[in-house]
Amino acid sequence: MKYSWIVILILLSLSSLFCKTEVSYLEEANAFFEKGYYRDAESILDQAIIETPNDLEAYLLMFKVKFALQNLLEAYENLNFYLTNNLGSDNDYYNDLMLVLEEGIILQGKGNRYFQLGKMPSYINSVNSDYSPIVSLDGERLFFTSARKSEQLKENVFVANRVNGKWGRPTMVKQLSSVGNESVNSFSKDGEFIYLFGNFAGDRNKQGDIYKAQKVSSAWTTPEKIEAISSKHAEMQPYVFDDKVMFFTSNRPGGLGGYDIWVSQFSGSWEKPINLGSVINTHGDEQTPFLDWDGETLYFSSNGYPTFGGLDIFKSTKVGLSWTDWSEPVNLGVEINTVRNDRHFYKVKNSNEVYLSSDRNNSTGFEDIYKAYSSSEYNSAAVVVSGTVKDIFGNPVSGEITWKCFYDEREFTVKVSSSNSGFYKVYIPQNSAVEYSTFMEGYFYAEDKLDIPAESREFTHNITLYPIEEKSYVINNIFFDYDKAILRTESFKKLDELVQLMTINDSLQASIVGYTDNKGTDSYNQKLSEERAQSVYDYLTSKGISDNLVSFRGEGEKNPRYENDTEENRQKNRRVEFDILKTFKKLSNSDEEELVVEEIEDTTSTNYNELDKMIDYDKDKINIIVIQESKETEYLISFFEPLEEVVINNKMRRLATQSNIKGDVAVKLRNKNGVVSVEDIKLPEDKDAPYFEKAVNNLFNQWKVERRDIGRYIITFEF
């Protein structure tokens, strides 16, 4: 388990490293590199190259460091220096990587990308490994394997449902989980069967087998082993395409390396598997096969080909009638592959969404799930739609935009993200009907349909977003039958937008307020307005919005927006309003404030009980673990409860439930000499825990830091 997330590590000081004479610069730099501290490895290598400019191994490691930092041009320069001056036998290996780097640099220079990384909700990934993501054929459920704490205490299958475009919190699929390890890998053509790896038979002599389970109503049947595929060795990662062919990974005899990819065809029953051959399989390991929806493009991971480190993802195209006829595999390149292990590549059907798992951001080797967007390839010509996303004040906004394209009598979903400058670019089929929607934190939902001229190859469309303000908004397109409080189905689309708004802006608090016209008695109108407001409230809470964040009330015929003198005006007064009570606002901080971080005592071996003794748990205190991963990256994790009861993620995650934090807040840093006090902070009245955590994060990032070492330390906030 990732216990390292929950302990306070000794701070690592570069100055102390340079004093060590018994360890070489190269060894120290490599140690930092292996831990994922790339900036520190870079600093040491800079010094090493100055002192020993002919040490080719330093240039080779610097290539890897620069690549990890996504500085492709300098990575290329260091690798080129190594190859130019090296007479070793590994030049062919690195020459192949040079070609991949060159392509990435050219694409980067043109502003083009094959893949663009997106963001996953923090709760999808846990403190342990999360991997093998697959999405149901309708695009609404994300299945994956996780080693997070559960009843089974092993790697089990979890599922998250998509709610208005965003993945909800995952739950364990008990029918597909056991006391062993399981992973789901593919679905049948109709989505009614799922293929997975596991050891449901409890065979102690085997790591596991390939199983199949059927969906019955909302549950799954007990998985059944596919005996025709089973051997005395390991079979895993089954990918079944069109119910006709299965690719899987195995270390059975007859392979070319450690783990190879095998294939079996179905003709009433599964046939004897055959090895995919030497074009795909190598002396190393090949695994996690995925056949694209075109039925011809195979994606897989390998460490037997030239890689940037560990397992890289490759693709190959079927070139003959046999499943052993493939083109030379191609590395997916610098946008997907990293210096660590990248695998479990999966493309969502009828979408440009891609999922994969990687341990790229984790020095302990545990995997996380990542999302990316591919530049779509269409049968027809593509049109490039580009523009900027800005708010009404002209400030750029970064976030996800969903595009729906209707062409060739089918719907295709394309997702892209706007950059920090607000710029976006998306490729969509020419001559298709196009509409987009976007939810971005702090802003209202935006959508539109584009009228792109026929045969256009480029089209510009700028998106303007309106910030959420603390005031009342009329919810348009909410319909009730006459004299009733039951929502009509045509109201659901607008209400789903509210659900998404409150999901993205999870600290937003609102009240649903119902109004009527002046027909009828006061008491009758009051009752009807309350019932209609409650109908909207019930819908929102049924979709997962916490009842702590939304309330409702009726105001009857009070506060009419128009005179009740015409039927048209009375209709406008019969309304439901969305009254935003609280929303997150950035907390400013004086430029004069400084936080001087001092080295704390080594608590690397501190267990839960010992760590608990160091921390004061009090209703008037918040403890924050500040994790400094590199010179550029830090994040905060807050907790109120003892650490045995808290799962701390590797990203900022709200774990607090306490509310009504207000007034002056004193900030103290816990170190080996006691505490370092910082000036008090003034918080607005009655802000709750989610607001406080975001405010603290914003405040911490604005502090001038005289020297902040890599490591972890506790800050206690007393209010």
PyMOL commands that set and color helices and strands:
alter all, ss='L'
color gray80, all
select helices_A, chain A and resi 3-5+14-17+25-35+38-51+56-68+72-85+91-110+174-176+489-504+522-542+567-573+608-614+643-645+689-702
alter helices_A, ss='H'
color red, helices_A
select strands_A, chain A and resi 115-117+130-135+141-146+156-163+166-167+171-172+183-187+193-198+209-216+219-220+224-225+235-241+245-250+260-265+274-275+286-291+297-302+312-317+330-331+342-347+353-358+368-374+382-391+400-407+410-417+423-429+433-438+446-450+458-460+463-465+472-474+509-514+550-554+576-582+594-595+621-628+634-639+661-671+674-687+704-705+711-718
alter strands_A, ss='S'
color yellow, strands_A
deselect
rebuild
show_as cartoon
